[in-house]
Amino acid sequence: MRRSLEWMKRKVAVWLRQGVSPRRLALTLALGFAIGCVPVVGIPTLICAALALALRLNLPAIQAANYAAMPLQLLLVVPFVRLGGWLFSVGPIRAAQAASLLHTPPSRVLTQLAGLVAHAMLAWLLIAIPAVLFMTWSLTLVLRRFPLPQPAEAAD
């Protein structure tokens, strides 16, 4: 554990030495972490890559934050769906309704799933925007205190 923390410190120091400002690196990490929590499995990596290329952010840094958030992504799917249902006054999905999906035409099942995904995405968006702002602010404060490595250390 300690070894991986040292590796992360060196990596962050290398990124800072490459001309990435602490604020820009903080934004990159915050966006990667927030996008990593998107309640749809499989798309955060593509979103992070596209965002990094469009905004000229550090691609390895945003993907590292994205992958660090993956366990949270799986844990937050149900809360995001419930919050989205509450926001749209849909109410909770009951087990009886879920079982009845087996006897429902596939087109209707897809429509219902698309609705759930839309609700979850809206809930994620409402949480992600303030979370990115807070994470960017707090990470900027931390990264400004980060000591820059000597040239020999940056070679790792």
C-alpha positions as CSV (number, residue, x, y, z in Angstrom):
1,M,0.0,0.0,0.0
2,R,2.8,2.4,1.0
3,R,4.6,1.5,-2.2
4,S,1.6,2.4,-4.4
5,L,1.2,5.7,-2.5
6,E,4.8,6.6,-3.2
7,W,4.3,5.7,-6.9
8,M,1.2,7.9,-7.1
9,K,3.1,10.8,-5.5
10,R,5.9,10.5,-8.0
11,K,3.4,10.2,-10.9
12,V,1.6,13.4,-9.8
13,A,4.9,15.2,-9.4
14,V,5.9,14.2,-12.9
15,W,2.6,15.5,-14.3
16,L,3.1,18.8,-12.4
17,R,6.6,19.1,-13.7
18,Q,5.4,18.5,-17.3
19,G,3.8,21.9,-17.2
20,V,0.3,20.9,-16.0
21,S,-0.8,23.5,-13.5
22,P,-2.2,22.3,-10.1
23,R,-5.6,23.7,-11.0
24,R,-5.7,22.0,-14.4
25,L,-4.6,18.7,-12.9
26,A,-7.2,19.0,-10.2
27,L,-9.9,19.6,-12.8
28,T,-8.6,16.6,-14.8
29,L,-8.7,14.3,-11.7
30,A,-12.1,15.6,-10.6
31,L,-13.7,15.2,-14.0
32,G,-12.2,11.7,-14.3
33,F,-13.5,10.7,-10.9
34,A,-17.0,12.1,-11.5
35,I,-17.3,10.6,-15.0
36,G,-16.1,7.3,-13.5
37,C,-19.3,7.3,-11.4
38,V,-21.7,7.6,-14.4
39,P,-24.4,5.0,-13.7
40,V,-24.0,3.3,-17.1
41,V,-21.4,0.7,-17.2
42,G,-19.0,0.8,-20.1
43,I,-19.1,4.4,-21.3
44,P,-17.0,6.4,-18.8
45,T,-13.7,5.4,-20.4
46,L,-14.9,6.7,-23.8
47,I,-16.3,9.9,-22.3
48,C,-13.1,10.6,-20.4
49,A,-11.0,10.0,-23.5
50,A,-13.2,12.3,-25.6
51,L,-13.3,15.0,-22.9
52,A,-9.5,14.8,-22.4
53,L,-8.9,15.2,-26.1
54,A,-11.5,18.0,-26.5
55,L,-10.3,20.0,-23.5
56,R,-6.6,19.1,-23.9
57,L,-6.5,17.5,-20.5
58,N,-3.9,14.9,-19.4
59,L,-5.3,11.6,-20.7
60,P,-3.5,9.2,-18.4
61,A,-4.5,11.3,-15.4
62,I,-8.2,11.4,-16.3
63,Q,-8.3,7.7,-17.0
64,A,-6.5,6.9,-13.7
65,A,-9.2,8.9,-11.8
66,N,-11.9,7.2,-13.9
67,Y,-10.6,3.7,-13.1
68,A,-10.2,4.7,-9.4
69,A,-13.9,5.5,-9.4
70,M,-15.1,2.2,-11.0
71,P,-16.0,0.5,-7.7
72,L,-18.1,3.5,-6.8
73,Q,-19.8,3.4,-10.2
74,L,-21.3,-0.1,-9.4
75,L,-22.3,0.9,-5.9
76,L,-24.0,4.1,-7.0
77,V,-26.2,2.7,-9.8
78,V,-29.1,1.8,-7.6
79,P,-29.0,5.1,-5.6
80,F,-28.9,7.1,-8.8
81,V,-31.9,5.2,-10.2
82,R,-33.8,5.8,-7.0
83,L,-32.9,9.5,-6.9
84,G,-33.9,9.8,-10.5
85,G,-37.2,8.1,-9.8
86,W,-37.8,10.4,-6.9
87,L,-37.0,13.5,-9.0
88,F,-39.5,12.4,-11.7
89,S,-42.0,11.2,-9.1
90,V,-41.9,7.7,-10.6
91,G,-41.5,5.9,-7.3
92,P,-39.5,2.8,-6.5
93,I,-39.4,-0.2,-8.9
94,R,-41.0,-3.1,-7.1
95,A,-39.8,-6.7,-7.5
96,A,-43.3,-7.7,-8.8
97,Q,-42.9,-5.1,-11.6
98,A,-39.4,-6.4,-12.4
99,A,-40.7,-10.0,-12.6
100,S,-43.5,-8.9,-14.9
101,L,-40.9,-7.6,-17.4
102,L,-40.3,-11.3,-18.4
103,H,-43.7,-11.3,-19.9
104,T,-43.5,-7.9,-21.5
105,P,-42.5,-7.3,-25.2
106,P,-38.8,-6.5,-25.7
107,S,-39.5,-3.1,-27.1
108,R,-41.4,-2.0,-24.0
109,V,-38.6,-3.4,-21.7
110,L,-36.1,-1.4,-23.7
111,T,-38.2,1.7,-23.3
112,Q,-38.5,1.2,-19.6
113,L,-34.8,0.6,-19.2
114,A,-34.1,3.7,-21.3
115,G,-36.3,5.7,-18.9
116,L,-34.4,4.3,-15.9
117,V,-31.1,5.2,-17.5
118,A,-32.3,8.7,-18.2
119,H,-33.5,9.1,-14.6
120,A,-30.2,7.8,-13.3
121,M,-28.2,10.1,-15.6
122,L,-30.1,13.2,-14.5
123,A,-29.5,12.3,-10.9
124,W,-25.8,11.7,-11.6
125,L,-25.6,15.1,-13.4
126,L,-27.2,16.9,-10.5
127,I,-24.7,15.4,-8.1
128,A,-21.6,15.5,-10.4
129,I,-21.6,19.2,-11.1
130,P,-21.2,20.4,-7.5
131,A,-18.9,17.4,-6.8
132,V,-16.5,18.4,-9.6
133,L,-16.5,21.9,-8.4
134,F,-15.7,20.9,-4.8
135,M,-13.1,18.2,-5.9
136,T,-11.4,20.7,-8.2
137,W,-11.2,23.3,-5.4
138,S,-10.0,20.9,-2.8
139,L,-7.5,19.1,-5.0
140,T,-6.1,22.4,-6.2
141,L,-5.3,23.3,-2.6
142,V,-3.6,19.9,-2.1
143,L,-1.7,20.0,-5.3
144,R,-0.4,23.5,-4.8
145,R,1.4,22.2,-1.6
146,F,2.9,19.3,-3.5
147,P,6.6,19.5,-3.8
148,L,8.0,19.4,-7.3
149,P,10.5,16.6,-7.9
150,Q,14.1,17.1,-8.8
151,P,15.0,16.3,-12.5
152,A,16.4,12.9,-11.5
153,E,13.1,11.9,-9.8
154,A,11.0,12.9,-12.8
155,A,12.6,10.2,-14.9
156,D,10.6,7.4,-13.3
